[in-house]
Every structure is written in C-alpha cells, then in structure tokens.
Amino acid sequence: MEVLRLAEAEEEGTEASTGRDEAELDRGVERLLSFLPAADQVLHRPALRDALMNAQKSELRALQEAGDMISLPHFRPSPAKLREHLAAVEAFVARLGDRPCAVTVARSVVDGFCPMRCHCALEEGVLEILRRLFGDLDIMYGDELDQREQWP
C-alpha cells in the first residue's frame, strides 16, 4: 500500500520528494475511498487523508493485511477462542428448549463483522451444534432462497 511505503520511508529516514509523498498518499486515499459508495467518498476524503497522515505504522500495516476487507477489526481468534465462543452459543441454544422451526445464520463476512479467515470454521461449528441438539437439518442457502422467490 502506498501509504505504508511512506511510513516505512519516514521511519528509515529516507528522503523522498514531497510531491511524490503527496501523490502516494493521494493514491492510497483513493484506493481506500473506492470501498465507499460514490456519494460518501467526497464527504470522507479529508478525514481519511488526515487519518492516514497521522496513522502509526502498525495501523497502516493492519490496513494492508486486511486487504480488500478494510472494515475488518484487527482480531484473529485462536482455534481455542473459536471453540470457546461456539461452546457459549451451544449453551445458549440448548437453553432455548424445543427445536426451532427455522434458524437463520448470517455469515457477515462481506461487511467485515466476521473475520474471513475463520468464517468456515464458525459456520461448520454452528451447524454441528444444531445437529447435536436437534438432529438432521434441512439446510438452505441464500441463493437457493432467491431462486425459490422467482418460481411461480
């Protein structure tokens, strides 16, 4: 990421032309703004530019590591932490009692709520919990529901 290269150059004491620094910063700002709706880009451009100018190298590295999921929190749960969270979900669902007629599971990967690196383990864990508690499942995915809505 252009902005991270600027931070590394500053840290190393490398001299670069101010024009080049500004151009790299502007490219970084534009890349990040591209994730926002066009109507919001103008509104957020000045604040984003200021935030990048004042960001620490570790913050810029977190943005770079997030890749196209810039809204992800900087949180990578360990397998043990995932098991702990799934155990809490199982305890909660078990207390609900009878078998529900429907369960909706939202992956929340695209919006950044669920870290992409663990969504498969979480989804499979939730399905395993539901199978343990309620037996066989009739699983239907969103794209299948979309197709059913189009049927006469």
C-alpha positions as CSV (number, residue, x, y, z in Angstrom):
1,M,0.0,0.0,0.0
2,E,1.3,3.4,-1.0
3,V,0.7,4.9,2.5
4,L,2.6,2.1,4.2
5,R,5.6,2.7,2.0
6,L,5.5,6.3,3.1
7,A,5.5,5.4,6.7
8,E,8.4,3.0,6.2
9,A,10.4,5.6,4.4
10,E,9.8,8.1,7.2
11,E,10.8,5.5,9.8
12,E,14.1,4.7,7.9
13,G,14.8,8.4,7.5
14,T,14.7,8.1,3.7
15,E,14.3,11.4,2.0
16,A,11.7,11.5,-0.8
17,S,10.3,14.4,-2.6
18,T,7.2,16.0,-1.1
19,G,5.4,15.8,-4.4
20,R,6.0,12.0,-4.5
21,D,4.8,11.7,-0.9
22,E,1.7,13.6,-1.7
23,A,1.0,11.6,-4.8
24,E,1.4,8.3,-3.0
25,L,-0.8,9.5,-0.1
26,D,-3.4,10.5,-2.6
27,R,-3.3,7.1,-4.4
28,G,-3.7,5.4,-1.0
29,V,-6.6,7.6,-0.1
30,E,-8.3,6.9,-3.4
31,R,-7.8,3.2,-3.1
32,L,-9.5,3.2,0.4
33,L,-12.3,5.5,-0.7
34,S,-13.1,3.1,-3.5
35,F,-14.7,0.8,-0.9
36,L,-17.3,3.5,-0.1
37,P,-20.4,4.4,-2.1
38,A,-19.5,7.2,-4.5
39,A,-21.8,9.7,-2.7
40,D,-19.8,9.2,0.5
41,Q,-16.4,9.5,-1.0
42,V,-16.3,13.3,-1.2
43,L,-17.6,13.6,2.3
44,H,-15.0,11.3,3.9
45,R,-11.9,12.2,1.7
46,P,-10.5,15.0,4.0
47,A,-10.9,13.0,7.2
48,L,-9.5,9.8,5.7
49,R,-6.5,11.8,4.4
50,D,-5.9,13.3,7.8
51,A,-6.2,9.9,9.5
52,L,-3.7,8.3,7.1
53,M,-1.2,11.2,7.6
54,N,-1.4,10.7,11.4
55,A,-1.6,6.9,11.5
56,Q,1.1,4.8,13.1
57,K,3.0,2.3,11.1
58,S,1.2,-0.6,12.9
59,E,-2.2,0.8,12.0
60,L,-1.2,1.1,8.4
61,R,0.1,-2.4,8.4
62,A,-3.2,-3.6,9.8
63,L,-5.0,-1.9,6.8
64,Q,-2.6,-3.6,4.4
65,E,-3.0,-7.0,6.0
66,A,-6.8,-6.7,5.8
67,G,-6.6,-6.4,2.1
68,D,-9.9,-5.9,0.5
69,M,-11.7,-6.2,3.8
70,I,-10.6,-2.9,5.2
71,S,-13.5,-2.8,7.6
72,L,-12.4,-5.9,9.4
73,P,-11.4,-5.4,13.1
74,H,-7.9,-6.3,13.8
75,F,-8.9,-9.6,15.6
76,R,-7.8,-13.1,14.8
77,P,-9.3,-15.5,17.2
78,S,-7.3,-18.6,18.0
79,P,-8.8,-22.0,17.5
80,A,-9.3,-22.3,21.2
81,K,-11.1,-19.0,21.3
82,L,-13.4,-20.1,18.5
83,R,-14.2,-23.3,20.4
84,E,-15.0,-21.2,23.5
85,H,-17.4,-18.9,21.6
86,L,-19.1,-21.9,19.9
87,A,-19.5,-23.6,23.3
88,A,-21.2,-20.4,24.6
89,V,-23.5,-20.5,21.5
90,E,-24.3,-24.1,22.1
91,A,-25.1,-23.5,25.8
92,F,-27.4,-20.6,24.8
93,V,-29.2,-22.6,22.1
94,A,-29.7,-25.6,24.4
95,R,-31.4,-23.3,27.0
96,L,-34.0,-22.3,24.3
97,G,-35.7,-25.6,24.6
98,D,-37.7,-27.0,21.7
99,R,-36.5,-27.5,18.2
100,P,-37.0,-24.2,16.3
101,C,-38.9,-24.3,13.0
102,A,-36.1,-22.2,11.4
103,V,-32.7,-20.9,12.1
104,T,-31.0,-18.1,10.1
105,V,-27.2,-17.9,10.0
106,A,-25.7,-14.8,8.6
107,R,-22.0,-15.1,7.6
108,S,-21.3,-11.4,7.9
109,V,-18.0,-11.7,6.0
110,V,-18.5,-9.1,3.4
111,D,-19.4,-6.4,5.9
112,G,-16.4,-7.3,8.0
113,F,-18.1,-8.4,11.1
114,C,-16.8,-12.0,10.9
115,P,-13.1,-12.4,10.1
116,M,-12.8,-14.0,6.7
117,R,-10.1,-16.4,8.0
118,C,-12.5,-18.1,10.4
119,H,-15.9,-18.0,8.8
120,C,-15.8,-21.6,7.5
121,A,-14.9,-23.0,11.0
122,L,-17.6,-20.9,12.6
123,E,-20.3,-21.9,10.1
124,E,-19.5,-25.6,10.4
125,G,-19.3,-25.3,14.1
126,V,-22.8,-23.7,14.3
127,L,-24.2,-26.4,12.0
128,E,-22.6,-29.1,14.2
129,I,-24.2,-27.6,17.3
130,L,-27.6,-27.6,15.6
131,R,-27.2,-31.2,14.5
132,R,-26.2,-32.3,18.0
133,L,-29.1,-30.5,19.6
134,F,-31.8,-31.1,17.0
135,G,-30.8,-34.0,14.8
136,D,-30.9,-33.9,11.0
137,L,-31.1,-30.4,9.4
138,D,-32.7,-29.2,6.2
139,I,-30.2,-26.6,5.1
140,M,-31.0,-24.0,2.5
141,Y,-28.6,-21.3,1.4
142,G,-29.5,-17.7,0.4
143,D,-29.0,-18.3,-3.3
144,E,-31.5,-21.2,-3.2
145,L,-34.0,-18.9,-1.4
146,D,-33.5,-16.3,-4.1
147,Q,-34.3,-18.9,-6.8
148,R,-37.4,-20.0,-4.9
149,E,-38.8,-16.5,-4.8
150,Q,-38.6,-16.3,-8.6
151,W,-40.5,-19.5,-9.1
152,P,-44.3,-19.1,-9.8
